[in-house]
Amino acid sequence: MGKKLLSLSYVIILILLFQSSFYSQVEDKRWTRVNLNPENIQPIDKNYKFNEVHYSQVHKLSNSIEAVVNPNFRILPSANSTQSEISIDVHPSNSNILFASANSTNWPVTTLYGTGLYWSTNGGNNWTGYDNPPIGSNSGDPAAVIGPNGNFYIGYIRSGGGQGVSVSTNNGTTWSNYVAAADPGSGNLLDKNHLWVDKKTSSPYANRVYDAWTHFVTGSSSNNQVVINYSTNNGVNWTSFVDLSSSLSPGSHAQGVNIATGPNGEVYAAFAIYDNWGTGVYGEDAIGFAKSTDGGITWTKARIYSAANFGIRGTLKSTSIRVSSFPSMAVDCSGGSRNGYIYIVWPQRGVSPAGSDPDIVMIRSTNGGASWSSPIRVNNDALNNGKDQYYPWCTVDQSNGALHVVFYDNRNTTSDSSGVWMASSFDGGLTFDNFQVSDANFKPKPISGLASGYQGDYIGITASSGKVFPIWADDRTGNYQAWSTIVSFGPSINHTPLTNTENLNGPFVVNATITSINLILPSSVKVYWGRGVGVLSDSILMTNTGGNNYTASIPGNGTTTTYNYYISASDNQGFRTTSPSNAPTNYYSFQTFIDNTPPAITHTPLQNIPPSRFPPAVTADVSDNLGIQSVVCEYRKNGGTVSSFNLTLQSGNTYSAVFPVITVIPGDLIEYRIKATDNSQQNNISYSPATGFYSFNIINSLGNILVVDDDVSLESRISESKSYSGEYNIPLGASANLFTSTLTNKGYTVDQVTFASLNTTILSNYDVVILSAGVKEATIFNDATKRTALVNYTKNGGKVLVEGGEVGYIYRKQTTEVDINFRRNLLLDSNWISDRSGASLQIAVTNHPIFTTPNTIPTPITVNNGGTSGYGARDEMTVLPGVAGISRIANWTGGTAANGGIFIYNPNNDTSICKNVFYSFAISQFANQTIAQNLIENTIRYMMRDLIPQTKTLNLNVAIEGLLNGNLITPDTITIEIRNASLPYSLVDTKKSLIDQTGQALINFNNVLESTPYYLVIKHRNSIETWSSSTVQFISGFLNYDFTSAQNKAYGNNLKLVNGKWCIYSGDVNQDGFVNSTDVMSVFNDNVNGITGYTNTDLTNDLITEISDLNIVFQNNVLGVERKKPLGSIISQTSE
């Protein structure tokens, strides 16, 4: 018996598992109906800290209109109920009357109340109503609307799945229930309804009530389609429905209908269309639109926007709240310049103008729906920043034509939380100002006890007479409640505040531009002012000088004092604005006095830089009590003439400018100082530094590298998806620090920053950007805006190396896609395969320069786990297919040979250029850190091959003994040879050059390699051949060498000190490498014979062989001067 029971239990479990698996594969189209779900009971979160806010927020919009957001409030507070899925409307001719509804239950949830009813008769200041309404229980989806006759209408899904409408003719006191569409029978549903009333009293269809829904009725010709009917007697009786969507051929169904009416009786319906549901692609694919001009009898229909899977239908956040891209529509019936404009908003993702995360987009029609604009993005946070905007609702204030949109938005909080924002447009939807209207954030989550993922499927907004009433649900108190606020828009005051002045007598003219969406009251436009600290004792009426311009004058009294003032203006709706905001608590101030105080300058001195980073920018913060007249940078090179350039104001007190383009070479010294002059009558001047100059040197560098460290906290090493593992015994930033130290030691100029502090506007200053995640296992490079900037940088030619043992997994967890452009362009991979714990990196392309030049890299390479798991040490990834030039050059032991551990990108298979490299491992985990350093050096050298100049430049300083005349040198031609560093010291390149009076020459070579040791050899027609003391290298195409600075600059110290300069010996007339009697006799004979002209015996180059030449050759003969060179060289004795 026990075995039989066990077997039966096993069968039941299998059946339940099968059913669960089956239903998890088929998404239900009809999720909008609210229902109890006893399997979704979640523990109540007691960890709330709700603090009621008692202050208003003031937002200055781009048109300088002030948006005043009053403290949030609950329309019917209760600790024992839930309110979600909120709808709201305002009386079309009495803005004091508002009506709202919500799906409501008890709390904790055991009972569905249906649609709660709430109303205000004093402009939203006080509310009353019911959570458990007198109209009886229903299945929710409330749509609240007020007709021009004052009737309250609430539409909902009946408990039997049909459409119900309840009506109050006395502001909610009593209610009558009607059936708008009969219950469809078991298993069927009239779903996602919307209700609207023609609100224009001048319309031929005024007070006509429209109800629309999706007709999920098996066997009906309109199954899965949006349909609509109407009532001509205040909701008592209803017509048969009309099908709005079937002619548009949805591949699956149409849903989420939204109704609005136009200024002349037009009625519109907008809805989402799903074409690919059957393939498991649940995002919305099109927006459908239907229009009737005869009161809903006949309709024209169209798809007005199409983009496959543009919508967000599915779930968001770690709590998997359900979301959709159902449209919300509003029509301008104000009679103004945009009368009849239609606006439609919805959430969108992955299709422009939306980014990779949900954004709100809008289209509009200016001709009654005949044509439509392209979508524009409503939310104005950074694109692709990983922030979610969803559940928008829009309305038009019919008193002024302003368009307002409300939506959930987490741009100012963490990814698991959200606030509520509004976007307002005063130009017909061309531009939007965004501002937060919730004064607290919350963590969206399904309401425990209701349908899976359900927190409410929409929120609401209405507006009238310059006031806006957004309404939403959040659970900041512990249970979901309907929250609202009142947003008002006052006049706009544009004013440039008066500044300190040396004019003691005045008058002080106050000018302002004042605009308003309502009429300005001229008698209200005043300047309130006073003398003395904090004094505001008088007022002056401002005069209109034409258009929106106003002026007034504050009188002076000839003394040094403080003046305070603010500007105030009101409109005919009673909205008042001050400049500054919140006056008189805030006010403007300026002082009158005679100024002797110079400007204050704050500046961070520039550091040494290579030639490739010249010219740098000079930035300084400069402030003064009367303002700044000019900021100038004075500079000089190598102690020369002082020049200057102007710094311009960037913002606040920050001035900046870039040095002029001048020729600089390693060894140059740049000195500079900043000079600031104020606006006083005395033109007070200050300098930074107060005396002398700042200075920086031009230095040699192999290249400019930026290392970006994203391994900065132990917490970020914790992987939630991999058993909360993490590598804690490895120092933070170990990989980034290894990159920096290695490349610095090799001669590169390296800057290191954290990813959080990365300024992407300066990426172009660098030759290579290294993104280092090391062993970090949690979110990596977690800023979509910065990732987009990095992608654009590499697309425009920038070079990026990405490193990290869990980067590949984060950006391609099997089928999960975080940022496809970042993955494809910077990681060069397709899919994550394995952590490959304990595996070694093995070279797949043995002759690749990354493994041979300049260091030989052995194979395989041991990579330590760094911890017990090693998740952060390495990743095995597949190569991105179909892109010419992407390849893997190293893979993992135990892995698939075709998969990679090192990926590179040579665009179009041009191996002379490498744009991207991806290390799918933490370089800090190489067991042999010398190999790690060598691999880093090889990789960066390989990436920079096409950046190194092909022509190499030698900046040479040399003095020839016989040519030195005092401190100057008689110009003459020398020969410069570049020779290999080892036997037989073969000639690599040779050039002739004229040295100037300072002994300097700039010589370009074509056959010389970068960073390769060579000897320099100097030859002259009658001087001793002289070698550099040791080998030298051209770095970034440049070499600076000065033989005159020290005796040890020549091989064997073979230099002679003359007049403070180390000189090459003269006197080797026959160029045999010795100054001997043969040379002496040649000079003697030419002297006796009076030989003139450019001859080898004329050592001083004065075109005559004379006793001074004989003295030089005789002395050097006595000294036994001869050529000194590396041992074993058998180089020709003949000068070229």
LINPEPE-V734227 format. One record per residue. SS is DSSP state (hx for helix, st for strand, lp for the rest). PSI is psi as a letter, one per 20 degrees, with the letter a starting at -180 (* if undefined). BURIAL is 1 if it has 9 or more other ideal C-beta (glycine too) atoms within 8 Angstrom, else 0. Layout:
# LINPEPE-V734227
ss,psi,burial
SS,PSI,BURIAL
SS,PSI,BURIAL
This chain:
# LINPEPE-V734227
ss,psi,burial
lp,g,0
hx,h,0
hx,h,0
hx,g,0
hx,g,0
hx,g,0
hx,g,0
hx,g,0
hx,g,0
hx,g,0
hx,g,0
hx,g,0
hx,g,0
hx,g,0
hx,g,0
hx,g,0
hx,h,0
hx,g,0
hx,g,0
hx,g,0
hx,g,0
hx,g,0
hx,h,0
hx,i,0
hx,i,0
lp,o,0
lp,p,0
lp,p,0
lp,h,1
lp,l,1
lp,i,1
lp,h,1
lp,p,1
lp,p,1
lp,q,0
st,q,0
lp,n,1
hx,i,0
hx,i,0
hx,k,1
lp,p,0
lp,q,0
lp,q,0
lp,p,0
lp,o,0
lp,i,0
lp,m,0
lp,q,0
lp,m,0
lp,p,0
lp,o,0
lp,p,0
lp,p,0
lp,k,0
lp,q,0
lp,q,0
st,p,1
st,p,1
st,p,1
st,o,0
lp,r,1
lp,h,0
lp,j,0
lp,j,1
st,q,1
st,p,1
st,o,1
st,o,1
st,o,1
lp,r,1
lp,q,1
lp,q,1
st,q,0
st,p,1
lp,h,1
lp,n,1
lp,p,0
lp,q,1
lp,i,0
lp,j,0
st,r,1
st,q,1
st,p,1
st,r,1
st,m,1
st,p,1
st,q,1
st,q,1
st,r,1
st,q,1
lp,p,1
lp,i,1
lp,j,0
lp,n,0
lp,i,1
lp,i,1
lp,p,1
st,q,1
st,p,1
st,r,1
st,r,1
st,q,1
st,p,1
st,q,1
st,r,1
st,r,1
lp,p,1
lp,q,0
lp,p,1
lp,i,0
lp,p,0
st,p,1
st,h,1
st,c,1
st,o,1
st,q,1
st,p,1
st,q,1
st,q,1
st,q,1
lp,j,0
lp,l,0
lp,k,1
lp,j,1
lp,h,0
lp,q,0
lp,q,1
st,r,0
st,b,1
st,p,1
lp,g,1
lp,n,0
lp,q,1
lp,i,0
lp,i,1
lp,r,0
lp,q,0
lp,a,1
lp,j,1
lp,b,1
lp,m,1
lp,q,1
st,o,1
st,p,1
st,q,1
st,p,1
lp,r,1
lp,i,1
lp,j,0
lp,i,1
lp,p,1
st,p,1
st,p,1
st,p,1
st,q,1
st,r,1
st,p,1
lp,r,1
lp,h,0
lp,j,0
lp,i,1
lp,a,1
st,p,1
st,q,1
st,p,1
st,q,1
st,p,1
st,p,1
lp,j,0
lp,l,0
lp,l,1
lp,j,1
lp,g,0
lp,q,0
lp,q,1
st,p,0
st,p,1
st,q,1
st,o,1
st,h,1
st,p,1
lp,q,0
lp,p,0
lp,i,1
lp,r,0
lp,p,0
lp,i,0
lp,r,1
st,p,1
st,o,1
st,q,1
st,m,1
st,q,1
st,q,1
st,p,1
st,q,1
st,p,1
lp,o,1
lp,i,1
lp,o,1
lp,h,0
lp,i,0
lp,q,1
lp,i,0
lp,k,1
lp,p,1
lp,j,1
lp,p,1
st,p,1
st,p,1
st,p,1
st,q,1
st,r,1
st,p,1
st,n,1
st,n,1
lp,o,1
lp,p,0
lp,i,0
lp,q,0
lp,i,0
lp,j,1
lp,p,1
lp,j,1
st,q,1
st,p,1
st,r,1
st,q,1
st,a,1
st,r,1
st,p,1
lp,j,0
lp,l,0
lp,k,1
lp,j,1
lp,g,0
lp,q,0
lp,q,1
lp,r,0
lp,q,0
lp,q,1
st,p,1
st,p,1
lp,i,1
lp,i,1
hx,h,1
hx,i,0
hx,i,1
lp,l,0
lp,p,1
lp,h,1
lp,f,1
st,r,1
st,q,1
st,r,1
st,l,1
st,q,1
st,p,1
st,q,1
st,q,1
st,q,1
lp,a,1
lp,i,1
lp,k,0
lp,i,1
lp,q,1
st,p,1
st,q,1
st,p,1
st,q,1
st,r,1
st,q,1
st,p,1
st,o,1
lp,h,1
lp,k,1
hx,g,1
hx,i,0
hx,j,0
lp,j,0
lp,o,0
lp,i,0
lp,q,1
lp,q,1
lp,i,1
st,r,1
st,p,1
st,q,1
st,p,1
st,q,1
st,p,1
st,p,1
lp,j,0
lp,k,0
lp,k,1
lp,j,1
lp,g,0
lp,q,0
lp,q,1
st,q,0
st,q,1
st,q,1
st,o,1
st,i,1
st,p,1
st,p,0
lp,o,0
lp,p,0
lp,k,1
lp,h,1
lp,r,1
lp,j,1
lp,p,1
st,c,0
st,q,0
st,q,1
lp,r,1
lp,i,0
lp,i,1
lp,l,1
st,q,1
st,q,1
st,r,1
lp,r,1
lp,l,1
lp,p,1
lp,q,1
st,p,1
st,q,1
st,q,1
st,p,1
lp,o,1
lp,k,1
lp,i,1
lp,j,0
lp,a,0
lp,i,0
lp,k,1
lp,p,1
lp,i,1
lp,p,1
st,p,1
st,p,1
st,p,1
st,q,1
st,r,1
st,q,1
st,q,1
lp,p,1
lp,i,0
lp,p,0
lp,q,0
lp,j,0
lp,q,1
lp,b,1
lp,i,1
lp,r,1
lp,p,1
st,r,1
st,p,1
st,r,1
st,q,1
st,q,1
st,q,1
st,p,1
lp,j,0
lp,l,0
lp,k,1
lp,j,1
lp,h,0
lp,r,0
lp,q,0
lp,r,0
lp,q,0
lp,q,1
st,q,1
st,p,1
lp,g,1
lp,q,1
lp,j,0
lp,r,1
lp,p,0
lp,q,1
lp,k,1
lp,j,1
lp,j,1
lp,q,1
lp,p,1
st,p,1
st,r,1
st,m,1
st,q,1
st,q,1
st,q,1
st,q,1
st,p,1
st,o,1
lp,i,1
lp,h,1
lp,i,1
lp,j,1
st,q,1
st,p,1
st,p,1
st,p,1
st,q,1
st,q,1
st,q,1
st,p,1
lp,k,1
lp,h,1
lp,j,0
lp,a,0
lp,r,0
lp,h,1
lp,j,0
lp,r,1
st,q,1
st,a,1
st,p,1
st,q,1
st,q,1
st,p,1
st,p,1
st,p,1
lp,j,0
lp,k,0
lp,k,1
lp,j,1
lp,h,0
lp,q,0
lp,p,1
st,p,1
st,p,1
st,q,1
st,p,1
lp,h,1
lp,p,1
lp,j,1
lp,q,1
lp,r,1
st,r,1
lp,o,1
lp,p,1
lp,q,1
lp,q,1
lp,o,1
lp,p,1
lp,i,1
st,a,1
lp,q,1
lp,p,0
lp,i,1
lp,p,1
lp,j,1
lp,p,1
lp,j,1
lp,r,1
lp,a,1
st,r,1
st,q,1
st,r,1
st,q,1
st,p,1
lp,k,0
lp,j,1
st,q,1
st,q,1
st,n,1
st,q,1
st,q,1
st,r,1
st,p,1
st,r,1
lp,l,1
lp,h,1
lp,i,1
lp,h,1
lp,q,1
lp,p,1
st,q,1
st,o,1
st,q,1
st,r,1
lp,r,1
lp,p,1
st,p,1
st,q,1
st,o,1
st,r,1
st,q,1
st,p,1
st,o,1
st,p,0
lp,p,1
lp,o,0
lp,q,0
lp,q,1
lp,r,0
lp,q,1
st,q,1
lp,j,1
lp,o,0
lp,h,1
lp,i,0
st,a,1
st,r,0
st,o,1
st,p,0
st,o,1
st,q,1
st,q,1
st,p,1
st,p,1
st,r,1
lp,q,1
lp,i,1
lp,r,1
lp,p,0
st,p,1
lp,o,1
hx,h,0
hx,i,0
hx,i,1
lp,o,1
st,q,1
st,p,1
st,p,1
st,r,1
st,r,1
st,q,1
lp,q,0
lp,o,0
lp,j,0
lp,p,0
lp,n,1
lp,i,0
st,r,0
st,q,0
st,p,1
st,p,0
lp,q,1
st,p,0
st,p,0
st,j,0
st,p,0
lp,c,0
lp,j,0
st,p,1
st,q,1
st,q,1
st,q,1
st,p,1
st,p,1
st,q,0
lp,r,1
lp,j,1
lp,j,0
lp,r,0
lp,p,0
st,a,1
st,p,1
st,p,1
st,q,1
st,r,1
st,r,1
st,q,1
st,q,1
st,q,1
st,q,1
st,r,1
lp,i,0
lp,j,0
lp,j,0
lp,p,1
st,p,1
st,q,1
st,q,1
st,o,1
lp,r,1
lp,q,1
lp,k,0
lp,q,1
lp,j,0
lp,g,0
lp,q,1
lp,r,1
st,q,1
st,q,0
st,r,1
st,q,1
st,p,1
lp,r,0
lp,p,0
lp,p,1
lp,j,0
lp,p,0
lp,r,1
lp,q,1
st,p,0
st,p,1
st,p,0
lp,p,1
lp,o,0
lp,q,0
lp,q,1
lp,r,0
lp,q,0
st,q,1
st,r,1
hx,h,1
hx,i,1
hx,j,1
lp,p,1
lp,q,0
lp,r,1
st,q,0
st,p,1
st,p,1
st,q,1
st,p,1
st,p,1
st,q,0
lp,q,1
lp,i,0
lp,i,1
lp,r,0
st,p,1
st,g,0
st,q,0
st,p,1
st,q,1
st,p,1
st,p,1
st,r,1
st,q,1
st,p,1
lp,l,0
lp,j,0
lp,b,0
lp,p,0
lp,p,0
st,r,0
st,r,1
st,q,1
st,q,1
st,p,1
st,q,0
st,p,0
st,g,0
st,q,0
lp,c,0
lp,j,0
st,p,1
st,q,1
st,q,1
st,r,1
st,p,0
lp,q,1
lp,q,0
lp,o,0
lp,r,0
lp,p,0
lp,q,1
lp,q,1
lp,p,1
lp,i,0
lp,q,1
st,p,1
st,p,1
st,q,1
st,r,1
st,r,1
st,p,1
st,p,1
st,p,1
st,p,1
st,a,1
lp,j,0
lp,r,1
lp,h,0
lp,i,0
lp,l,0
lp,p,1
st,q,1
st,q,1
st,q,1
st,o,1
lp,r,0
lp,h,0
lp,q,0
lp,b,0
lp,q,0
st,r,1
st,q,0
st,q,1
st,q,1
st,p,1
st,r,1
lp,q,1
lp,q,1
lp,h,1
lp,r,1
st,p,1
st,p,1
st,o,1
st,p,1
st,o,1
st,p,1
lp,j,1
lp,m,1
lp,i,1
lp,q,0
lp,h,0
hx,h,0
hx,i,1
hx,i,1
lp,p,1
st,o,1
hx,h,0
hx,i,0
hx,l,1
lp,k,0
lp,k,0
st,r,1
lp,q,1
lp,o,1
lp,i,0
lp,j,0
lp,p,1
lp,q,0
lp,p,0
lp,k,1
hx,g,1
hx,g,1
hx,g,1
hx,h,1
hx,g,1
hx,g,1
hx,g,1
hx,g,0
hx,g,1
hx,h,1
hx,g,0
hx,h,0
lp,i,0
lp,j,0
lp,q,1
st,o,1
st,p,1
st,q,1
st,p,1
st,r,1
st,q,1
lp,h,1
lp,h,0
lp,j,0
lp,p,1
lp,o,0
hx,i,1
hx,i,0
hx,j,0
hx,h,1
hx,i,0
hx,i,0
lp,q,1
lp,h,1
st,p,1
st,p,1
st,o,1
st,o,1
st,p,1
lp,i,1
lp,c,1
lp,j,1
lp,p,1
lp,i,1
lp,b,1
lp,p,0
lp,p,1
lp,l,1
lp,m,0
lp,o,1
hx,h,1
hx,g,1
hx,h,1
hx,g,1
hx,g,1
hx,h,1
hx,h,1
hx,g,1
hx,h,0
hx,g,1
hx,h,1
hx,h,0
lp,j,0
lp,i,0
lp,q,1
st,p,1
st,p,1
st,p,1
st,p,1
st,q,1
lp,p,1
lp,i,1
lp,j,1
hx,g,1
hx,g,1
hx,g,1
hx,g,1
hx,i,1
st,m,1
st,n,0
lp,d,0
lp,i,0
st,p,0
st,p,0
lp,g,0
lp,n,1
hx,h,0
hx,g,1
hx,g,1
hx,g,1
hx,h,1
hx,h,1
hx,h,1
hx,h,1
lp,j,1
st,r,1
st,g,0
st,q,0
st,p,1
st,g,1
st,q,0
lp,i,1
lp,l,1
lp,p,1
lp,i,0
lp,q,1
lp,q,1
st,p,1
st,p,1
st,p,1
lp,h,1
lp,n,1
lp,h,0
lp,j,0
lp,p,1
hx,h,0
hx,h,1
hx,j,1
lp,h,1
lp,p,0
lp,i,0
lp,q,1
lp,p,0
lp,p,1
lp,r,0
lp,q,1
lp,r,1
st,p,1
lp,p,0
st,o,1
lp,q,1
lp,h,1
lp,i,1
lp,a,1
lp,h,0
lp,g,1
lp,j,1
lp,h,1
lp,j,1
lp,h,1
st,q,1
lp,q,1
st,p,1
st,q,1
st,q,1
st,p,1
lp,p,1
lp,q,0
lp,j,0
lp,o,1
lp,p,0
lp,i,1
st,p,1
st,r,1
st,p,1
st,i,1
st,q,1
st,a,1
st,q,1
lp,p,0
lp,i,0
lp,a,1
lp,p,0
lp,h,0
lp,i,0
lp,r,1
st,q,1
lp,h,1
st,p,1
st,q,1
st,q,1
st,o,1
lp,o,1
hx,p,1
hx,k,0
hx,k,0
lp,o,0
lp,i,0
lp,i,0
lp,p,1
lp,o,1
lp,h,1
st,q,1
st,p,1
st,o,1
st,o,1
lp,l,1
st,r,1
lp,o,1
hx,h,1
hx,i,1
hx,j,1
st,p,1
lp,h,0
lp,o,0
hx,h,0
hx,g,0
hx,g,1
hx,g,1
hx,g,1
hx,h,1
hx,g,1
hx,g,1
hx,g,1
hx,g,1
hx,g,1
hx,h,1
hx,g,1
hx,g,1
hx,h,1
lp,j,1
hx,g,1
hx,i,0
hx,i,0
lp,p,1
lp,p,0
lp,h,0
lp,p,0
st,p,1
st,p,1
st,p,1
st,o,1
st,p,1
st,p,1
lp,q,1
lp,p,1
st,p,1
hx,g,1
hx,h,1
hx,i,1
st,p,1
st,n,0
lp,c,0
lp,i,0
st,q,0
st,p,1
lp,o,1
lp,q,0
st,r,1
st,p,1
st,r,1
st,p,1
st,p,1
st,q,1
st,p,1
st,q,1
st,q,1
lp,i,0
lp,r,0
lp,p,0
lp,k,0
lp,l,1
lp,q,0
st,p,0
st,g,1
st,q,1
st,q,1
st,q,1
st,q,0
st,q,1
st,p,0
st,q,1
lp,a,1
lp,h,0
lp,i,0
lp,j,1
st,q,1
st,p,1
st,o,1
st,p,1
st,p,1
st,q,1
lp,i,0
lp,j,0
lp,q,1
lp,q,0
lp,q,1
lp,k,1
lp,p,0
lp,p,0
st,r,1
st,q,1
st,p,1
st,p,1
st,p,1
st,q,1
lp,q,1
lp,h,0
lp,k,1
st,r,1
lp,p,1
lp,p,1
st,p,1
st,q,1
st,q,1
lp,h,1
lp,a,0
lp,q,0
st,r,1
lp,q,1
lp,p,1
st,p,1
lp,k,1
lp,j,1
st,q,1
st,p,1
st,p,1
st,p,1
st,o,0
lp,h,1
lp,i,1
lp,h,0
lp,q,0
hx,h,0
hx,j,0
hx,i,1
st,q,1
hx,p,1
hx,k,0
hx,k,0
lp,m,1
lp,q,1
st,p,1
st,o,0
st,p,1
lp,k,0
lp,j,0
st,q,1
st,p,1
st,q,1
st,p,1
lp,p,1
st,r,1
lp,i,1
lp,m,1
lp,g,1
lp,j,0
lp,l,1
lp,j,0
lp,j,1
st,q,1
lp,o,1
lp,a,0
hx,h,0
hx,g,1
hx,h,1
hx,g,1
hx,h,0
hx,g,1
hx,g,1
hx,g,1
hx,g,0
hx,h,1
hx,g,1
hx,h,0
lp,i,0
lp,k,0
lp,p,1
st,r,0
lp,a,0
lp,n,0
lp,r,0
lp,h,0
lp,i,1
lp,n,1
lp,h,1
lp,i,1
lp,k,1
lp,j,0
lp,k,0
st,p,0
lp,o,1
lp,a,1
hx,h,0
hx,h,0
hx,g,1
hx,h,1
hx,g,0
hx,g,1
hx,h,1
hx,g,1
hx,g,0
hx,h,1
hx,g,1
hx,h,0
lp,i,0
lp,k,0
lp,p,1
st,r,0
lp,p,1
st,p,1
lp,r,1
lp,q,0
lp,q,0
lp,i,0
lp,p,1
lp,l,0
lp,q,0
lp,q,0
lp,i,0
lp,p,0
lp,q,0
lp,*,0
